[in-house]
């Protein structure tokens, strides 16, 4: 689970941009990435779905498995 939402260039000391989130996933050599800290509060200046759209595109470009369950949906780790 890696945060991908509520970002802004001005908040770079606090929140990662989606590109940084994807790089963090690659750095830890995880098998799948689950974006978190997005779609919960409308505090950032980006559009509501932008974090999901950007991380989805980036994950496809890097051939990263992305898990985006619906809220409350169980995810089997096995």
N, C-alpha and C positions, 0 to 999 in steps of 0.2 A: 504494500500500500504506500503510495507516494502522492503527496499533495500536488495538485495541478490547477487549482482554482484560486480566485481572489488575489490575482496578481496585478502588478503595475510596475513599470520601470522605476518609479519613485519608491517602491516598497521592496526593492531587490535585496535589502538586508534582512527581510522578514519572510517573503514568499518567493518561491521559485517560479520562473516562467515555464510554460510547458516544455520548451526545449531543454531547460535545465533539469526538469523532472525526468524526462526521458533519458538524459545522460546519467542521472543518478541511478536509474533502473539498470542501465547498461553497466555502470561502474560496479554495482553490487552483484552483477551476474545472476539476476533473478530469472526464474523461468517464465513468469507472467507478471504483468503490471496492472494493479488496480488503482485507478485515479481516485483520490479522496480530496476532501476540503473543496468541494465544488457543488454547485446546485443546491446550496442550503440557505445562504443568506445573500441578499443583493447589496453587497457593500462595495464591490469593486466597480471600476469604470467600464469593464468589458461587458459584452452582451452575455446574457444568461447561459446560452449553450456554447459559447466560444471555447471554454476550456475543453469540453468534450470534443468539439470539432477539431481543434488544433492538435490535441494529443492523439486522436484517432488517425489523423493524417500523418503525423510524425511516426506513430507506431507502425503504420503500413509501410512507410518509406524505409524504416530500419528493420522490418520483419520481426517486430516485437509483438508477442501475444498480449492482447489487452483484454482485461476483464471489466465489463461495465454492467454489473447487475442492476436491476431495478431496486429501488429502496425496499428493504425487507426481504429481498430474494436471497435464498440460501446459496452459498457457493461451496461446492465440494472441492477441497484442496487435494484430495487424492486424484 
